Amino acid sequence: MNASPEPLPHLIDVDLGDRSYRITIGSGHLDDVGTICREALVDRHAFVITDSNVGPIYLDRVTTSLGGTSKRVDVMTMEAGESTKSLANCQRIWQQMLHLAADRSSIVVALGGGVIGDLGGFVAAAFARGIDFVQIPTSLLAQVDSSVGGKVGINLPGAKNMVGAFWQPRSVLIDTDVLSTLDQRNYVAGLAEVIKYGLIMDLPFFEYLEKSVSELLSLDSETLARVIARCCQCKTDVVEADEREQSGRRAILNYGHTYGHAIEAVFGYGTFLHGEAISIGMTCAGRLAVQLGLVDSEFLKRQTELFRAVGLPVDCPSEKHDELIDAMARDKKVSKGQLNLILPTKIGHVESIPAPNRAEILTSLKPTD
């Protein structure tokens, strides 16, 4: 796919028939969520799920706006962190929803980063066999990736996102202003998913990112708007072509994720942020692609240099490599006993390749410089 660094429209429609929805991108939108998402929210019981980091900063603004549109607004605040994506917490939320007389006409509003979006979406997908939900992502990673596309789920102790569903939101509202309160580590972690889009499907976008490191790190508002819109459009194009991963097109979004999810599970959720694990995973996948002759060393050099320029890690910890390979073999993308990896053939293009032998994967976990 070709792309231009020119600003894109801030309204992106995801065309999925009766599951279609709009992504609204802009600044100051939290105060207008009731108006912007009115069609989904009007005269309904809104059940807001947020976390202990986001709630104290943004919850009042969101509930005030919802109060002007929704019939009733209730809130449940979860502890921040990846470990919150558990079945036990789903049960806690479902019980609270029952206590508050939620029903099939209620709507979940997920206000938070990727953890809350995944958890809230799964809660909505399963409650009363499926109720509507709205995504209000507050982290860069969630804004450019996890809030779009309808993948929702929770973790098992040994496998990330192993239990979940395809459940599209009714609306996605992205307020770029909230990134100003995101801590530096989480913001940088989100850049891993931004860079991924250039690597898997958009060479001009990757080149734009190479030239825009200082603007990205200074949270330049114009650059952020362009970048978020481009990422959302890229993901929209993929999801429209392969909503439920049936043709294989959507699998390209998993570049680096088989390694990354294994790193998160083996070293404990929260040791590495998701984006940090994915940048390490993409580095390992890039090394493997070099080993297999799919790309040359220049690909790996440019990928690694951009990761390092924005402050992302690239080296896998030196211990537990055998455990990592075992965890990769349990990845949810294993089918009929075969693990396929998404590997690059050039900047802007990746393919699904049957995983090579254990020794080659082990070598890819080790730094080459």
C-alpha positions in Angstrom: 0.0 0.0 0.0 1.3 3.4 -0.9 0.8 6.4 1.5 1.6 10.0 1.7 2.6 12.0 4.8 -0.2 14.5 4.0 -2.9 14.8 6.7 -5.7 12.4 6.4 -9.4 13.0 7.2 -10.0 12.6 10.9 -13.2 10.5 10.3 -12.5 7.0 9.2 -15.3 4.6 8.5 -14.8 0.9 9.0 -17.1 -0.8 6.4 -18.2 -4.1 7.8 -21.8 -4.2 6.7 -24.1 -4.2 9.8 -21.1 -4.1 12.0 -19.7 -0.9 10.5 -18.6 2.0 12.7 -16.7 5.3 12.6 -13.3 6.2 14.1 -13.3 9.9 15.2 -9.8 11.4 15.6 -9.2 14.9 17.0 -8.4 16.9 20.1 -10.7 17.8 23.0 -13.1 15.1 22.2 -13.6 13.7 25.7 -15.9 16.5 26.5 -18.1 15.7 23.5 -18.3 11.9 23.7 -22.0 12.0 24.4 -22.5 14.0 21.2 -20.0 12.3 19.0 -21.2 8.8 19.9 -24.8 9.9 20.4 -26.3 7.3 18.0 -24.8 4.5 20.0 -25.5 6.0 23.5 -28.8 7.9 23.4 -31.3 6.9 26.1 -29.2 3.8 27.1 -27.6 2.6 30.3 -23.9 3.3 29.9 -21.5 1.1 31.9 -18.1 2.7 31.9 -15.0 0.5 32.6 -11.8 2.4 33.3 -8.6 1.9 35.4 -6.9 3.4 38.4 -4.5 5.4 36.2 -7.0 6.9 33.7 -10.0 7.3 35.9 -8.7 10.0 38.2 -7.7 12.1 35.2 -10.5 11.7 32.6 -13.5 9.9 34.1 -15.4 12.9 35.3 -15.2 14.6 31.9 -16.5 11.4 30.1 -19.3 10.7 32.6 -20.4 14.4 32.5 -20.7 14.2 28.7 -22.4 10.8 28.8 -24.9 12.1 31.4 -26.3 14.5 28.8 -27.1 11.6 26.3 -27.4 8.3 28.2 -30.3 7.4 30.4 -28.0 6.2 33.2 -24.3 6.1 33.8 -22.5 3.6 36.0 -18.7 3.1 36.5 -16.3 0.3 37.5 -12.7 1.1 38.0 -10.1 -1.7 37.7 -6.5 -1.8 38.8 -4.1 -0.7 36.0 -1.9 -3.3 34.4 -1.8 -6.3 32.1 -2.7 -8.7 34.9 -6.2 -7.1 34.9 -7.0 -8.9 31.7 -8.2 -12.1 33.5 -11.3 -14.2 33.7 -11.6 -13.4 37.4 -11.9 -9.7 36.7 -14.5 -10.4 33.9 -16.6 -12.3 36.5 -16.3 -9.3 38.9 -17.5 -6.9 36.2 -20.4 -9.2 35.1 -21.5 -9.6 38.7 -21.5 -5.8 39.1 -23.4 -5.3 35.9 -26.0 -7.7 37.2 -26.2 -5.9 40.5 -26.8 -2.6 38.6 -29.5 -4.2 36.5 -27.6 -4.0 33.2 -29.4 -5.8 30.3 -29.2 -6.3 26.6 -29.9 -2.7 25.9 -27.0 -1.5 28.1 -23.7 -0.4 26.4 -20.1 -0.8 27.7 -17.8 2.2 27.4 -14.2 1.2 27.6 -12.1 4.2 28.8 -8.5 3.4 29.0 -5.5 1.8 27.2 -5.3 -1.6 25.4 -5.9 -3.6 28.6 -9.2 -1.9 29.3 -10.3 -1.9 25.7 -9.6 -5.7 25.4 -11.2 -6.4 28.8 -14.2 -4.2 28.3 -14.8 -5.5 24.8 -14.7 -9.1 26.0 -17.1 -8.3 28.8 -19.5 -6.8 26.3 -19.1 -9.7 23.9 -20.1 -12.2 26.4 -22.6 -10.4 28.6 -26.2 -11.4 27.7 -24.6 -13.1 24.6 -23.3 -9.8 23.4 -24.0 -6.1 24.0 -22.7 -3.0 22.3 -19.6 -1.2 23.4 -17.7 2.0 22.6 -13.9 2.4 22.6 -12.3 5.5 24.0 -8.5 4.6 23.9 -6.2 6.7 26.0 -2.8 5.2 25.1 -1.0 5.6 21.8 -0.8 1.8 21.4 -4.6 1.5 21.9 -5.3 4.5 19.6 -3.3 3.1 16.7 -4.0 -0.6 17.1 -6.0 -2.4 19.7 -9.1 -0.2 19.7 -9.7 -0.8 16.0 -10.7 -4.1 14.5 -12.8 -5.9 17.1 -10.4 -8.2 18.6 -11.2 -8.4 22.3 -10.0 -10.9 25.0 -8.2 -11.8 28.1 -5.0 -13.6 29.1 -4.4 -17.0 30.5 -1.3 -17.4 32.8 0.7 -19.0 30.0 -0.7 -17.4 26.9 -1.6 -13.8 25.9 -5.1 -13.1 24.5 -5.9 -16.8 24.4 -9.5 -16.4 25.3 -11.5 -13.8 23.3 -13.8 -12.9 20.5 -14.2 -10.8 17.4 -16.6 -8.1 18.6 -16.7 -4.8 16.8 -17.3 -1.6 18.7 -20.2 0.7 17.8 -17.8 3.7 17.8 -14.2 4.6 18.4 -13.3 8.0 19.8 -9.7 9.1 19.8 -8.6 12.3 21.6 -5.0 13.0 20.9 -4.8 15.4 23.8 -4.8 12.6 26.3 -1.4 11.5 25.2 0.1 14.5 27.0 -0.6 12.8 30.3 0.7 9.4 29.2 4.1 8.6 30.8 7.1 8.5 28.5 7.6 4.7 28.8 4.0 3.9 27.7 4.1 6.5 25.0 7.3 5.1 23.5 5.9 1.6 23.8 3.0 2.6 21.6 5.4 3.7 18.9 6.3 0.0 18.3 2.8 -0.5 16.8 3.1 2.7 14.8 6.4 1.6 13.2 4.9 -1.9 12.6 2.5 -0.5 10.1 5.3 0.9 8.0 7.2 -2.3 8.1 4.3 -4.6 7.2 2.5 -2.6 4.5 3.6 1.0 3.9 7.2 1.9 2.9 6.5 5.7 2.4 5.0 5.7 5.9 8.1 4.0 7.3 10.3 6.6 5.6 8.1 9.4 7.0 8.7 8.0 10.5 12.4 7.8 10.0 12.4 11.5 9.2 10.0 12.4 12.1 11.7 11.0 15.2 12.1 14.3 16.9 8.5 15.3 16.2 7.2 12.0 17.5 9.2 12.3 20.7 8.1 15.9 21.3 4.4 14.9 20.7 4.1 17.4 17.9 0.3 17.6 17.4 0.3 17.8 13.6 2.6 14.8 13.4 0.6 12.8 15.9 -2.7 13.5 14.0 -1.1 12.3 10.7 0.5 9.2 12.3 -2.6 8.1 14.2 -4.9 8.6 11.2 -2.6 6.7 8.9 -2.3 3.8 11.3 -6.0 3.6 11.8 -6.5 3.7 8.0 -4.0 0.9 7.5 -5.7 -1.3 10.1 -9.1 -0.5 8.7 -8.0 -1.6 5.2 -6.8 -4.9 6.6 -9.8 -5.5 8.8 -12.2 -4.8 6.0 -10.4 -7.3 3.9 -10.2 -10.1 6.5 -12.3 -9.3 9.6 -12.1 -12.8 11.2 -8.7 -13.9 9.9 -10.1 -16.3 7.3 -8.1 -15.3 4.2 -4.8 -14.8 6.1 -4.6 -11.1 5.3 -5.2 -10.0 8.9 -2.3 -12.2 10.0 0.2 -9.6 8.8 -0.7 -7.5 11.8 0.9 -10.1 13.9 4.5 -9.2 12.8 6.7 -9.7 15.9 3.7 -10.7 18.1 4.4 -14.5 18.4 7.8 -13.6 19.9 6.4 -10.7 21.8 3.5 -12.5 23.4 5.9 -15.3 24.5 8.2 -12.7 26.1 5.2 -11.2 28.0 4.0 -14.6 29.2 7.4 -16.1 30.2 8.8 -13.0 31.9 5.5 -12.1 33.6 2.8 -9.7 32.4 4.0 -6.2 33.2 7.7 -6.9 33.1 7.8 -5.7 29.6 5.1 -3.4 28.2 3.3 -4.8 25.2 5.0 -2.4 22.8 8.4 -3.2 24.3 7.9 -6.9 23.9 6.7 -6.4 20.3 9.7 -4.3 19.3 11.9 -7.0 20.6 9.7 -9.5 18.8 10.0 -7.7 15.5 13.7 -7.5 15.9 13.9 -11.3 16.5 11.6 -11.9 13.5 13.8 -9.6 11.4 16.9 -11.5 12.4 15.2 -14.8 11.5 14.2 -13.3 8.1 17.9 -12.5 7.5 18.9 -16.0 8.5 16.4 -17.5 6.1 17.5 -15.2 3.3 14.1 -13.4 3.0 15.7 -9.9 3.6 19.2 -8.5 3.6 21.0 -7.0 6.6 20.0 -3.5 5.5 16.4 -4.2 6.4 17.4 -5.3 9.9 19.7 -2.3 10.2 17.0 0.3 9.3 14.4 -1.4 11.5 16.7 -1.6 14.5 17.9 2.0 14.1 14.4 3.3 14.1 13.4 1.3 17.2 16.5 2.6 19.0 16.0 6.2 17.8 12.6 6.4 19.6 13.9 4.5 22.6 12.4 1.0 22.1 14.3 -2.1 23.3 15.5 -4.5 20.7 17.4 -7.2 22.6 15.7 -10.3 24.2 16.8 -11.1 27.7 19.6 -13.7 27.7 17.8 -16.2 29.9 14.7 -18.5 29.4 15.2 -18.9 25.7 14.0 -22.5 25.7 10.9 -21.4 27.7 10.2 -18.7 25.1 10.3 -21.2 22.2 7.9 -23.5 24.2 5.6 -20.5 24.7 5.7 -19.7 21.0 4.5 -23.2 20.3 1.4 -22.5 22.4 0.6 -19.4 20.5 -3.1 -19.0 19.6 -2.0 -18.8 15.9 -0.9 -22.4 15.9 -3.2 -24.3 13.6 -3.2 -28.1 13.1 0.1 -28.3 15.0 1.9 -25.9 12.7 3.2 -22.5 13.9 3.4 -19.9 11.1 5.4 -16.7 11.6 4.9 -13.4 9.9 8.3 -12.4 8.4 9.4 -9.5 6.2 10.5 -9.8 2.6 11.1 -6.1 2.3 10.1 -2.9 4.1 6.4 -2.6 3.5 5.7 -6.3 2.9 5.5 -9.4 5.1 4.4 -13.0 4.5 3.3 -15.9 6.6 6.1 -18.5 6.7 6.1 -22.0 8.4 8.3 -21.7 11.5 11.7 -23.2 10.9 13.4 -25.6 13.3 14.1 -24.8 17.0 17.7 -24.1 16.5 17.1 -21.3 14.0 14.5 -19.7 16.2 16.9 -20.0 19.2 19.6 -18.1 17.1 17.1 -15.4 16.3 16.7 -14.6 20.0 20.3 -13.7 20.4 21.7 -10.3 19.5 23.8 -10.2 16.3 25.8 -7.1 17.3 
